[in-house]
Amino acid sequence: MILCYITDRTRFPSDESARQHTLLEKIAEASRAGVDLIQVREKDLSTRKLEALVHAAMRIVRENSSEPATRLLINSRSDIALACGSDGVHLRSEDISPLDVREIWTDAGNSSRALVSVSCHTVAEVARAASAGADFAVFAPVFEKKDAPATKAAGLDQLRVACRQKIPVLALGGITLENAAACIQTGAAGIAAIRLFQENDVAEVVRRLRG
């Protein structure tokens, strides 16, 4: 089961400095617990502040993860991903294509292969991500989200159809310890979540999910 922690420091209390400190502590915790992927999704930060945060996150991941190492993805920003030596990029459905990301990676002289994931909200978007060469798709929202009750949930049936495409699919949106197994039973390769990791002991979450 692939486990992906998506960050959101704005959910932490206190001021900006304290939020970033807490986020980096959570990234260290997730790395030690064996979370496969950490997606840095701090969309409101300026380029300079985001780059500083990612540099710190990369150092922490390297210091705390064992083999196989946790991999770090940056939301949309191939430039920052390259500058900080991260493992790849997570794209929105309307972003540039995975093939474009890999071309940028090659042009920058990076010998490693970029890991590229894509946000998808429909089966058609999952199929398009597969055709464009993405490594995996993140399909959302599977379940109703507490903080966005007006957003229509795709449900397990649509997740099942999405998982038939020629690409691994991670389930996202309202994922809990209680419903994660149902996602895997539909064919999902794993789960992605914010709250599930940020609001709980990550090692315990990983143990229960993988158990």
N, CA and C atoms as a LAMMPS dump frame, in Angstrom:
ITEM: TIMESTEP
0
ITEM: NUMBER OF ATOMS
633
ITEM: BOX BOUNDS ff ff ff
-5.0000000000000000e+02 5.0000000000000000e+02
-5.0000000000000000e+02 5.0000000000000000e+02
-5.0000000000000000e+02 5.0000000000000000e+02
ITEM: ATOMS id mol type element x y z
1 1 1 N 0.84 -1.19 0
2 1 2 C 0 0 0
3 1 3 C 0.878 1.244 0
4 2 1 N 0.719 2.09 -0.997
5 2 2 C 1.465 3.355 -1.059
6 2 3 C 0.776 4.381 -0.163
7 3 1 N 1.544 5.008 0.698
8 3 2 C 0.999 6.015 1.608
9 3 3 C 1.61 7.374 1.286
10 4 1 N 0.752 8.361 1.108
11 4 2 C 1.19 9.709 0.732
12 4 3 C 0.621 10.735 1.707
13 5 1 N 1.502 11.417 2.407
14 5 2 C 1.11 12.506 3.305
15 5 3 C 1.168 13.816 2.533
16 6 1 N 0.032 14.501 2.46
17 6 2 C -0.053 15.805 1.799
18 6 3 C -0.03 16.885 2.877
19 7 1 N 0.899 17.808 2.774
20 7 2 C 1.074 18.786 3.845
21 7 3 C 0.106 19.965 3.719
22 8 1 N -0.215 20.543 4.863
23 8 2 C -0.989 21.787 4.911
24 8 3 C -0.713 22.454 6.248
25 9 1 N 0.321 23.292 6.288
26 9 2 C 0.719 23.903 7.551
27 9 3 C -0.328 24.872 8.069
28 10 1 N -1.244 25.365 7.204
29 10 2 C -2.244 26.341 7.639
30 10 3 C -3.243 25.734 8.62
31 11 1 N -3.277 24.407 8.71
32 11 2 C -4.17 23.746 9.662
33 11 3 C -3.587 23.705 11.07
34 12 1 N -2.318 24.039 11.205
35 12 2 C -1.698 24.066 12.524
36 12 3 C -1.974 25.412 13.192
37 13 1 N -2.049 25.436 14.52
38 13 2 C -2.316 26.702 15.229
39 13 3 C -1.072 27.574 15.324
40 14 1 N -1.26 28.777 15.852
41 14 2 C -0.2 29.727 16.161
42 14 3 C 0.246 30.521 14.924
43 15 1 N 1.417 31.149 15.037
44 15 2 C 1.884 32.031 13.972
45 15 3 C 2.638 31.249 12.9
46 16 1 N 3.081 31.962 11.845
47 16 2 C 3.698 31.308 10.696
48 16 3 C 4.958 30.543 11.076
49 17 1 N 5.795 31.132 11.903
50 17 2 C 7.031 30.461 12.298
51 17 3 C 6.735 29.148 13.016
52 18 1 N 5.775 29.183 13.928
53 18 2 C 5.415 27.977 14.677
54 18 3 C 4.784 26.93 13.765
55 19 1 N 3.987 27.37 12.814
56 19 2 C 3.36 26.441 11.881
57 19 3 C 4.41 25.704 11.05
58 20 1 N 5.384 26.445 10.551
59 20 2 C 6.424 25.805 9.746
60 20 3 C 7.248 24.838 10.591
61 21 1 N 7.528 25.222 11.832
62 21 2 C 8.269 24.33 12.73
63 21 3 C 7.491 23.039 12.97
64 22 1 N 6.185 23.167 13.221
65 22 2 C 5.344 21.993 13.458
66 22 3 C 5.271 21.123 12.206
67 23 1 N 5.172 21.771 11.045
68 23 2 C 5.12 21.014 9.793
69 23 3 C 6.393 20.203 9.588
70 24 1 N 7.544 20.802 9.826
71 24 2 C 8.804 20.082 9.65
72 24 3 C 8.92 18.929 10.642
73 25 1 N 8.397 19.109 11.843
74 25 2 C 8.377 18.007 12.813
75 25 3 C 7.498 16.87 12.304
76 26 1 N 6.361 17.211 11.694
77 26 2 C 5.464 16.19 11.157
78 26 3 C 6.097 15.482 9.961
79 27 1 N 6.838 16.206 9.133
80 27 2 C 7.553 15.597 8.011
81 27 3 C 8.597 14.603 8.53
82 28 1 N 9.303 14.976 9.596
83 28 2 C 10.273 14.061 10.195
84 28 3 C 9.576 12.82 10.734
85 29 1 N 8.449 13.027 11.393
86 29 2 C 7.677 11.908 11.946
87 29 3 C 7.21 10.96 10.834
88 30 1 N 6.71 11.529 9.74
89 30 2 C 6.237 10.712 8.618
90 30 3 C 7.386 9.951 7.973
91 31 1 N 8.557 10.588 7.873
92 31 2 C 9.724 9.924 7.289
93 31 3 C 10.165 8.749 8.149
94 32 1 N 10.204 8.951 9.459
95 32 2 C 10.599 7.864 10.367
96 32 3 C 9.608 6.713 10.338
97 33 1 N 8.336 7.037 10.112
98 33 2 C 7.282 6.02 10.138
99 33 3 C 7.207 5.21 8.849
100 34 1 N 7.956 5.616 7.826
101 34 2 C 7.96 4.862 6.584
102 34 3 C 6.889 5.25 5.592
103 35 1 N 6.356 6.481 5.704
104 35 2 C 5.438 6.978 4.682
105 35 3 C 6.2 7.048 3.357
106 36 1 N 5.594 6.57 2.282
107 36 2 C 6.299 6.474 0.997
108 36 3 C 6.554 7.828 0.357
109 37 1 N 5.538 8.693 0.413
110 37 2 C 5.597 9.969 -0.301
111 37 3 C 5.127 11.094 0.604
112 38 1 N 5.791 12.227 0.493
113 38 2 C 5.31 13.449 1.134
114 38 3 C 5.152 14.497 0.043
115 39 1 N 3.941 14.998 -0.088
116 39 2 C 3.638 16.012 -1.103
117 39 3 C 3.545 17.375 -0.429
118 40 1 N 4.492 18.255 -0.726
119 40 2 C 4.497 19.595 -0.136
120 40 3 C 3.51 20.458 -0.906
121 41 1 N 2.447 20.844 -0.231
122 41 2 C 1.321 21.525 -0.878
123 41 3 C 1.049 22.877 -0.199
124 42 1 N 2.067 23.693 -0.09
125 42 2 C 1.938 24.994 0.584
126 42 3 C 1.781 26.083 -0.474
127 43 1 N 0.599 26.135 -1.064
128 43 2 C 0.357 26.933 -2.264
129 43 3 C 0.409 28.44 -2.04
130 44 1 N 0.25 28.88 -0.797
131 44 2 C 0.183 30.309 -0.533
132 44 3 C 1.541 30.952 -0.308
133 45 1 N 2.591 30.15 -0.206
134 45 2 C 3.913 30.7 0.076
135 45 3 C 4.541 31.33 -1.168
136 46 1 N 5.332 32.376 -0.954
137 46 2 C 6.095 32.968 -2.052
138 46 3 C 7.163 31.982 -2.502
139 47 1 N 7.738 32.222 -3.681
140 47 2 C 8.774 31.334 -4.205
141 47 3 C 9.939 31.211 -3.226
142 48 1 N 10.392 32.327 -2.69
143 48 2 C 11.539 32.304 -1.777
144 48 3 C 11.231 31.51 -0.515
145 49 1 N 10.067 31.731 0.062
146 49 2 C 9.716 31.036 1.301
147 49 3 C 9.447 29.55 1.059
148 50 1 N 8.833 29.237 -0.08
149 50 2 C 8.58 27.836 -0.394
150 50 3 C 9.896 27.102 -0.614
151 51 1 N 10.823 27.727 -1.326
152 51 2 C 12.112 27.088 -1.579
153 51 3 C 12.856 26.83 -0.264
154 52 1 N 12.808 27.785 0.656
155 52 2 C 13.464 27.596 1.954
156 52 3 C 12.82 26.444 2.722
157 53 1 N 11.503 26.367 2.682
158 53 2 C 10.795 25.291 3.378
159 53 3 C 11.133 23.933 2.773
160 54 1 N 11.176 23.863 1.451
161 54 2 C 11.467 22.583 0.788
162 54 3 C 12.903 22.15 1.051
163 55 1 N 13.841 23.089 1.057
164 55 2 C 15.224 22.747 1.395
165 55 3 C 15.283 22.111 2.788
166 56 1 N 14.574 22.713 3.738
167 56 2 C 14.556 22.177 5.102
168 56 3 C 13.887 20.811 5.131
169 57 1 N 12.806 20.668 4.391
170 57 2 C 12.085 19.394 4.35
171 57 3 C 12.945 18.291 3.748
172 58 1 N 13.683 18.614 2.679
173 58 2 C 14.559 17.623 2.052
174 58 3 C 15.632 17.152 3.027
175 59 1 N 16.213 18.069 3.761
176 59 2 C 17.25 17.703 4.731
177 59 3 C 16.665 16.772 5.8
178 60 1 N 15.483 17.094 6.262
179 60 2 C 14.842 16.3 7.306
180 60 3 C 14.477 14.905 6.805
181 61 1 N 13.972 14.818 5.578
182 61 2 C 13.624 13.518 4.999
183 61 3 C 14.861 12.636 4.89
184 62 1 N 15.963 13.218 4.433
185 62 2 C 17.205 12.451 4.284
186 62 3 C 17.728 11.971 5.641
187 63 1 N 17.564 12.797 6.657
188 63 2 C 18.078 12.453 7.981
189 63 3 C 17.219 11.401 8.692
190 64 1 N 15.942 11.34 8.355
191 64 2 C 15.017 10.528 9.149
192 64 3 C 14.469 9.288 8.47
193 65 1 N 14.534 9.197 7.154
194 65 2 C 13.944 8.03 6.493
195 65 3 C 14.984 6.954 6.256
196 66 1 N 14.535 5.704 6.312
197 66 2 C 15.405 4.569 6.028
198 66 3 C 15.015 4 4.67
199 67 1 N 15.697 2.95 4.246
200 67 2 C 15.378 2.348 2.944
201 67 3 C 14.136 1.47 3.038
202 68 1 N 13.224 1.555 2.036
203 68 2 C 13.246 2.527 0.941
204 68 3 C 12.917 3.926 1.463
205 69 1 N 13.668 4.903 1.008
206 69 2 C 13.556 6.26 1.523
207 69 3 C 12.231 6.906 1.128
208 70 1 N 11.73 7.744 2.031
209 70 2 C 10.569 8.574 1.715
210 70 3 C 10.947 9.525 0.587
211 71 1 N 10.024 9.718 -0.36
212 71 2 C 10.288 10.618 -1.48
213 71 3 C 9.422 11.87 -1.361
214 72 1 N 9.994 12.994 -1.748
215 72 2 C 9.337 14.292 -1.582
216 72 3 C 8.919 14.85 -2.935
217 73 1 N 7.638 15.204 -3.045
218 73 2 C 7.101 15.828 -4.252
219 73 3 C 6.672 17.254 -3.929
220 74 1 N 6.835 18.15 -4.893
221 74 2 C 6.444 19.55 -4.722
222 74 3 C 5.249 19.844 -5.617
223 75 1 N 4.259 20.512 -5.084
224 75 2 C 3.077 20.843 -5.87
225 75 3 C 3.411 21.823 -6.994
226 76 1 N 3.288 21.347 -8.234
227 76 2 C 3.323 22.186 -9.439
228 76 3 C 4.662 22.826 -9.783
229 77 1 N 5.538 23.068 -8.8
230 77 2 C 6.724 23.885 -9.029
231 77 3 C 7.944 23.026 -9.391
232 78 1 N 8.091 22.764 -10.689
233 78 2 C 9.254 22.002 -11.157
234 78 3 C 10.553 22.743 -10.861
235 79 1 N 10.517 24.073 -10.937
236 79 2 C 11.729 24.859 -10.688
237 79 3 C 12.225 24.673 -9.26
238 80 1 N 11.304 24.733 -8.308
239 80 2 C 11.696 24.567 -6.908
240 80 3 C 12.095 23.119 -6.627
241 81 1 N 11.385 22.179 -7.23
242 81 2 C 11.737 20.767 -7.066
243 81 3 C 13.177 20.526 -7.521
244 82 1 N 13.555 21.098 -8.653
245 82 2 C 14.917 20.946 -9.167
246 82 3 C 15.935 21.668 -8.286
247 83 1 N 15.611 22.874 -7.888
248 83 2 C 16.541 23.666 -7.084
249 83 3 C 16.835 23.009 -5.744
250 84 1 N 15.857 22.303 -5.207
251 84 2 C 16.007 21.704 -3.88
252 84 3 C 16.392 20.232 -3.926
253 85 1 N 16.463 19.664 -5.121
254 85 2 C 16.839 18.256 -5.234
255 85 3 C 15.771 17.298 -4.783
256 86 1 N 14.507 17.695 -4.907
257 86 2 C 13.424 16.791 -4.504
258 86 3 C 13.214 15.718 -5.571
259 87 1 N 12.345 14.775 -5.275
260 87 2 C 12.199 13.592 -6.134
261 87 3 C 11.272 13.796 -7.322
262 88 1 N 10.448 14.845 -7.277
263 88 2 C 9.548 15.066 -8.4
264 88 3 C 8.487 16.097 -8.094
265 89 1 N 7.412 16.016 -8.855
266 89 2 C 6.379 17.059 -8.838
267 89 3 C 4.993 16.424 -8.829
268 90 1 N 4.086 17.058 -8.086
269 90 2 C 2.672 16.691 -8.171
270 90 3 C 1.953 17.781 -8.951
271 91 1 N 1.255 17.392 -10.015
272 91 2 C 0.61 18.344 -10.913
273 91 3 C -0.895 18.404 -10.687
274 92 1 N -1.447 19.591 -10.825
275 92 2 C -2.897 19.725 -10.911
276 92 3 C -3.342 19.251 -12.29
277 93 1 N -4.622 18.968 -12.433
278 93 2 C -5.113 18.431 -13.709
279 93 3 C -4.919 19.415 -14.858
280 94 1 N -4.847 20.735 -14.548
281 94 2 C -4.702 21.74 -15.608
282 94 3 C -3.251 22.204 -15.768
283 95 1 N -2.311 21.59 -15.069
284 95 2 C -0.904 21.958 -15.173
285 95 3 C -0.294 21.456 -16.485
286 96 1 N 1.001 21.709 -16.647
287 96 2 C 1.739 21.141 -17.766
288 96 3 C 1.728 19.617 -17.659
289 97 1 N 2.085 18.936 -18.719
290 97 2 C 1.998 17.478 -18.73
291 97 3 C 3.221 16.852 -18.051
292 98 1 N 3.094 15.611 -17.594
293 98 2 C 4.252 14.897 -17.04
294 98 3 C 5.43 14.848 -18.011
295 99 1 N 5.143 14.727 -19.306
296 99 2 C 6.217 14.705 -20.296
297 99 3 C 6.988 16.025 -20.297
298 100 1 N 6.268 17.146 -20.12
299 100 2 C 6.923 18.45 -20.039
300 100 3 C 7.84 18.519 -18.812
301 101 1 N 7.36 17.974 -17.691
302 101 2 C 8.17 17.975 -16.474
303 101 3 C 9.467 17.215 -16.708
304 102 1 N 9.36 16.064 -17.342
305 102 2 C 10.557 15.244 -17.557
306 102 3 C 11.527 15.917 -18.535
307 103 1 N 10.975 16.671 -19.479
308 103 2 C 11.833 17.419 -20.405
309 103 3 C 12.582 18.514 -19.654
310 104 1 N 11.88 19.2 -18.745
311 104 2 C 12.516 20.226 -17.908
312 104 3 C 13.612 19.591 -17.063
313 105 1 N 13.331 18.426 -16.508
314 105 2 C 14.288 17.689 -15.675
315 105 3 C 15.56 17.381 -16.474
316 106 1 N 15.356 16.876 -17.698
317 106 2 C 16.493 16.511 -18.556
318 106 3 C 17.288 17.736 -18.977
319 107 1 N 16.583 18.803 -19.368
320 107 2 C 17.249 20.027 -19.807
321 107 3 C 18.084 20.647 -18.686
322 108 1 N 17.679 20.378 -17.439
323 108 2 C 18.416 20.925 -16.301
324 108 3 C 19.637 20.082 -15.956
325 109 1 N 19.834 19 -16.717
326 109 2 C 20.994 18.15 -16.487
327 109 3 C 20.835 17.199 -15.321
328 110 1 N 19.599 16.971 -14.899
329 110 2 C 19.339 16.076 -13.772
330 110 3 C 19.367 14.632 -14.27
331 111 1 N 20.228 13.821 -13.698
332 111 2 C 20.362 12.433 -14.165
333 111 3 C 19.274 11.521 -13.631
334 112 1 N 18.625 11.92 -12.543
335 112 2 C 17.553 11.094 -11.981
336 112 3 C 16.25 11.331 -12.741
337 113 1 N 15.38 10.362 -12.69
338 113 2 C 14.077 10.465 -13.361
339 113 3 C 13.081 11.134 -12.426
340 114 1 N 12.377 12.134 -12.912
341 114 2 C 11.382 12.827 -12.092
342 114 3 C 10.193 11.912 -11.808
343 115 1 N 9.779 11.849 -10.553
344 115 2 C 8.542 11.168 -10.182
345 115 3 C 7.405 12.171 -10.338
346 116 1 N 6.394 11.819 -11.114
347 116 2 C 5.318 12.77 -11.418
348 116 3 C 3.96 12.148 -11.113
349 117 1 N 3.183 12.842 -10.285
350 117 2 C 1.804 12.437 -10.02
351 117 3 C 0.865 13.537 -10.487
352 118 1 N -0.407 13.181 -10.685
353 118 2 C -1.386 14.132 -11.209
354 118 3 C -2.684 14.038 -10.402
355 119 1 N -3.234 15.193 -10.034
356 119 2 C -4.555 15.239 -9.397
357 119 3 C -5.629 14.958 -10.431
358 120 1 N -6.529 14.056 -10.123
359 120 2 C -7.618 13.71 -11.042
360 120 3 C -8.944 13.673 -10.285
361 121 1 N -9.985 14.159 -10.947
362 121 2 C -11.308 14.185 -10.33
363 121 3 C -12.33 13.365 -11.103
364 122 1 N -11.932 12.874 -12.275
365 122 2 C -12.809 12.042 -13.094
366 122 3 C -12 10.879 -13.657
367 123 1 N -12.724 9.869 -14.109
368 123 2 C -12.055 8.725 -14.737
369 123 3 C -11.316 9.173 -15.993
370 124 1 N -11.922 10.098 -16.746
371 124 2 C -11.288 10.599 -17.974
372 124 3 C -9.953 11.274 -17.669
373 125 1 N -9.879 11.996 -16.558
374 125 2 C -8.62 12.645 -16.191
375 125 3 C -7.553 11.617 -15.805
376 126 1 N -7.966 10.524 -15.173
377 126 2 C -7.022 9.459 -14.839
378 126 3 C -6.459 8.84 -16.116
379 127 1 N -7.347 8.573 -17.08
380 127 2 C -6.908 8.012 -18.364
381 127 3 C -5.944 8.965 -19.067
382 128 1 N -6.231 10.264 -18.996
383 128 2 C -5.37 11.261 -19.639
384 128 3 C -4.007 11.312 -18.947
385 129 1 N -3.991 11.219 -17.631
386 129 2 C -2.724 11.222 -16.887
387 129 3 C -1.882 10.014 -17.262
388 130 1 N -2.541 8.861 -17.422
389 130 2 C -1.828 7.648 -17.825
390 130 3 C -1.212 7.814 -19.207
391 131 1 N -1.988 8.371 -20.134
392 131 2 C -1.496 8.567 -21.503
393 131 3 C -0.346 9.559 -21.559
394 132 1 N -0.344 10.516 -20.617
395 132 2 C 0.681 11.559 -20.605
396 132 3 C 1.954 11.122 -19.888
397 133 1 N 1.969 9.904 -19.357
398 133 2 C 3.186 9.392 -18.752
399 133 3 C 3.354 9.646 -17.272
400 134 1 N 2.264 9.965 -16.565
401 134 2 C 2.356 10.146 -15.116
402 134 3 C 2.681 8.817 -14.441
403 135 1 N 3.369 8.89 -13.314
404 135 2 C 3.686 7.673 -12.561
405 135 3 C 2.477 7.157 -11.802
406 136 1 N 1.661 8.072 -11.288
407 136 2 C 0.418 7.67 -10.629
408 136 3 C -0.539 8.852 -10.583
409 137 1 N -1.797 8.528 -10.342
410 137 2 C -2.84 9.55 -10.229
411 137 3 C -3.354 9.583 -8.798
412 138 1 N -3.757 10.765 -8.355
413 138 2 C -4.405 10.923 -7.049
414 138 3 C -5.857 11.294 -7.332
415 139 1 N -6.772 10.376 -7.029
416 139 2 C -8.182 10.524 -7.396
417 139 3 C -8.975 11.043 -6.199
418 140 1 N -9.682 12.168 -6.41
419 140 2 C -10.372 12.801 -5.288
420 140 3 C -11.583 13.625 -5.743
421 141 1 N -12.508 13.901 -4.806
422 141 2 C -12.573 13.299 -3.476
423 141 3 C -13.373 11.995 -3.509
424 142 1 N -12.868 10.98 -2.866
425 142 2 C -13.579 9.698 -2.839
426 142 3 C -14.773 9.781 -1.903
427 143 1 N -14.555 10.358 -0.723
428 143 2 C -15.626 10.514 0.263
429 143 3 C -15.873 11.998 0.52
430 144 1 N -17.004 12.295 1.125
431 144 2 C -17.333 13.673 1.468
432 144 3 C -16.314 14.208 2.453
433 145 1 N -15.866 15.451 2.228
434 145 2 C -14.88 16.063 3.112
435 145 3 C -15.581 17.003 4.094
436 146 1 N -15.179 16.928 5.363
437 146 2 C -15.809 17.746 6.401
438 146 3 C -15.673 19.236 6.122
439 147 1 N -14.517 19.637 5.572
440 147 2 C -14.283 21.058 5.352
441 147 3 C -14.788 21.542 3.994
442 148 1 N -15.366 20.626 3.189
443 148 2 C -15.934 21.01 1.889
444 148 3 C -17.17 20.161 1.601
445 149 1 N -18.206 20.3 2.441
446 149 2 C -19.393 19.445 2.293
447 149 3 C -20.144 19.652 0.983
448 150 1 N -19.932 20.801 0.325
449 150 2 C -20.63 21.062 -0.932
450 150 3 C -19.973 20.362 -2.116
451 151 1 N -18.727 19.882 -1.931
452 151 2 C -18.023 19.197 -3.01
453 151 3 C -18.559 17.779 -3.152
454 152 1 N -18.984 17.418 -4.353
455 152 2 C -19.578 16.103 -4.581
456 152 3 C -18.513 15.017 -4.524
457 153 1 N -18.759 14.023 -3.703
458 153 2 C -17.828 12.907 -3.585
459 153 3 C -17.987 11.952 -4.763
460 154 1 N -16.876 11.431 -5.256
461 154 2 C -16.919 10.504 -6.39
462 154 3 C -17.454 9.141 -5.968
463 155 1 N -17.092 8.707 -4.774
464 155 2 C -17.574 7.422 -4.274
465 155 3 C -16.698 6.258 -4.703
466 156 1 N -16.931 5.125 -4.08
467 156 2 C -16.115 3.941 -4.333
468 156 3 C -16.321 3.364 -5.73
469 157 1 N -17.525 3.506 -6.267
470 157 2 C -17.777 2.956 -7.61
471 157 3 C -16.926 3.659 -8.664
472 158 1 N -16.851 4.984 -8.59
473 158 2 C -16.02 5.721 -9.542
474 158 3 C -14.539 5.455 -9.296
475 159 1 N -14.162 5.298 -8.036
476 159 2 C -12.777 4.943 -7.731
477 159 3 C -12.43 3.598 -8.354
478 160 1 N -13.347 2.659 -8.277
479 160 2 C -13.114 1.324 -8.852
480 160 3 C -12.865 1.419 -10.362
481 161 1 N -13.666 2.233 -11.048
482 161 2 C -13.487 2.404 -12.495
483 161 3 C -12.154 3.1 -12.786
484 162 1 N -11.818 4.117 -11.982
485 162 2 C -10.562 4.84 -12.177
486 162 3 C -9.363 3.905 -12.023
487 163 1 N -9.479 2.949 -11.107
488 163 2 C -8.364 2.033 -10.844
489 163 3 C -8.159 1.005 -11.957
490 164 1 N -9.08 0.956 -12.909
491 164 2 C -8.915 0.056 -14.057
492 164 3 C -8.045 0.659 -15.15
493 165 1 N -7.703 1.936 -14.997
494 165 2 C -6.847 2.582 -15.991
495 165 3 C -5.415 2.079 -15.845
496 166 1 N -4.575 2.37 -16.836
497 166 2 C -3.216 1.815 -16.863
498 166 3 C -2.237 2.677 -16.08
499 167 1 N -2.575 2.888 -14.813
500 167 2 C -1.745 3.724 -13.955
501 167 3 C -2.147 3.442 -12.505
502 168 1 N -1.208 3.418 -11.564
503 168 2 C -1.603 3.282 -10.151
504 168 3 C -2.423 4.496 -9.709
505 169 1 N -3.413 4.254 -8.869
506 169 2 C -4.299 5.318 -8.394
507 169 3 C -4.289 5.339 -6.867
508 170 1 N -4.074 6.529 -6.293
509 170 2 C -4.189 6.717 -4.856
510 170 3 C -5.526 7.389 -4.559
511 171 1 N -6.201 6.918 -3.525
512 171 2 C -7.477 7.497 -3.114
513 171 3 C -7.24 8.664 -2.169
514 172 1 N -7.971 9.765 -2.379
515 172 2 C -7.839 10.967 -1.559
516 172 3 C -9.226 11.549 -1.295
517 173 1 N -9.378 12.146 -0.123
518 173 2 C -10.619 12.859 0.18
519 173 3 C -11.479 12.125 1.179
520 174 1 N -11.429 12.571 2.435
521 174 2 C -12.233 11.952 3.476
522 174 3 C -11.743 10.576 3.894
523 175 1 N -10.465 10.268 3.641
524 175 2 C -9.937 8.948 3.973
525 175 3 C -9.698 8.852 5.481
526 176 1 N -10.183 7.76 6.082
527 176 2 C -9.99 7.497 7.503
528 176 3 C -9.441 6.092 7.678
529 177 1 N -9.065 5.776 8.914
530 177 2 C -8.623 4.409 9.196
531 177 3 C -9.747 3.412 8.952
532 178 1 N -10.993 3.87 9.094
533 178 2 C -12.132 2.973 8.95
534 178 3 C -12.482 2.693 7.491
535 179 1 N -12.275 3.65 6.595
536 179 2 C -12.696 3.429 5.2
537 179 3 C -11.534 3.178 4.237
538 180 1 N -10.302 3.234 4.727
539 180 2 C -9.157 3.049 3.842
540 180 3 C -9.158 1.671 3.19
541 181 1 N -9.528 0.64 3.946
542 181 2 C -9.528 -0.726 3.407
543 181 3 C -10.481 -0.858 2.228
544 182 1 N -11.616 -0.161 2.295
545 182 2 C -12.58 -0.217 1.193
546 182 3 C -11.978 0.361 -0.08
547 183 1 N -11.139 1.382 0.049
548 183 2 C -10.469 1.968 -1.12
549 183 3 C -9.51 0.968 -1.746
550 184 1 N -8.759 0.277 -0.909
551 184 2 C -7.802 -0.699 -1.41
552 184 3 C -8.539 -1.857 -2.087
553 185 1 N -9.68 -2.222 -1.546
554 185 2 C -10.456 -3.323 -2.134
555 185 3 C -10.996 -2.985 -3.514
556 186 1 N -11.143 -1.709 -3.831
557 186 2 C -11.594 -1.319 -5.174
558 186 3 C -10.47 -1.422 -6.2
559 187 1 N -9.237 -1.558 -5.724
560 187 2 C -8.092 -1.615 -6.631
561 187 3 C -7.117 -0.471 -6.482
562 188 1 N -7.371 0.44 -5.538
563 188 2 C -6.45 1.558 -5.332
564 188 3 C -5.093 1.039 -4.884
565 189 1 N -4.037 1.69 -5.38
566 189 2 C -2.677 1.293 -5.021
567 189 3 C -2.274 1.814 -3.652
568 190 1 N -3.055 2.751 -3.126
569 190 2 C -2.748 3.307 -1.821
570 190 3 C -3.658 4.475 -1.52
571 191 1 N -3.313 5.219 -0.485
572 191 2 C -4.122 6.366 -0.09
573 191 3 C -3.243 7.595 0.106
574 192 1 N -3.858 8.756 -0.101
575 192 2 C -3.224 10.038 0.176
576 192 3 C -4.128 10.795 1.138
577 193 1 N -3.548 11.56 2.042
578 193 2 C -4.374 12.25 3.033
579 193 3 C -3.608 13.399 3.675
580 194 1 N -4.38 14.363 4.142
581 194 2 C -3.822 15.448 4.952
582 194 3 C -4.11 15.162 6.417
583 195 1 N -5.385 15.246 6.797
584 195 2 C -5.793 15.125 8.196
585 195 3 C -5.356 13.815 8.835
586 196 1 N -5.492 12.732 8.105
587 196 2 C -5.196 11.416 8.663
588 196 3 C -3.772 11.364 9.212
589 197 1 N -2.842 12.016 8.54
590 197 2 C -1.454 12.026 9
591 197 3 C -1.165 13.197 9.935
592 198 1 N -1.678 14.375 9.619
593 198 2 C -1.345 15.557 10.414
594 198 3 C -1.968 15.542 11.796
595 199 1 N -3.132 14.912 11.938
596 199 2 C -3.863 14.996 13.207
597 199 3 C -3.712 13.746 14.063
598 200 1 N -2.84 12.828 13.655
599 200 2 C -2.692 11.578 14.397
600 200 3 C -1.218 11.212 14.513
601 201 1 N -0.944 10.229 15.344
602 201 2 C 0.402 9.672 15.431
603 201 3 C 0.678 8.914 14.142
604 202 1 N 1.659 9.366 13.362
605 202 2 C 1.861 8.809 12.023
606 202 3 C 2.272 7.345 12.084
607 203 1 N 3.138 6.99 13.021
608 203 2 C 3.583 5.598 13.117
609 203 3 C 2.399 4.668 13.38
610 204 1 N 1.474 5.099 14.22
611 204 2 C 0.299 4.278 14.51
612 204 3 C -0.615 4.176 13.287
613 205 1 N -0.778 5.275 12.564
614 205 2 C -1.582 5.262 11.34
615 205 3 C -0.987 4.296 10.32
616 206 1 N 0.33 4.376 10.128
617 206 2 C 0.997 3.491 9.169
618 206 3 C 0.854 2.039 9.606
619 207 1 N 1.04 1.776 10.893
620 207 2 C 0.922 0.399 11.393
621 207 3 C -0.469 -0.165 11.142
622 208 1 N -1.495 0.62 11.427
623 208 2 C -2.866 0.129 11.25
624 208 3 C -3.243 -0.017 9.783
625 209 1 N -2.799 0.903 8.963
626 209 2 C -3.126 0.809 7.534
627 209 3 C -2.452 -0.399 6.895
628 210 1 N -1.195 -0.606 7.22
629 210 2 C -0.467 -1.708 6.604
630 210 3 C -0.756 -3.043 7.272
631 211 1 N -1.349 -2.989 8.471
632 211 2 C -1.687 -4.238 9.158
633 211 3 C -2.992 -4.809 8.674
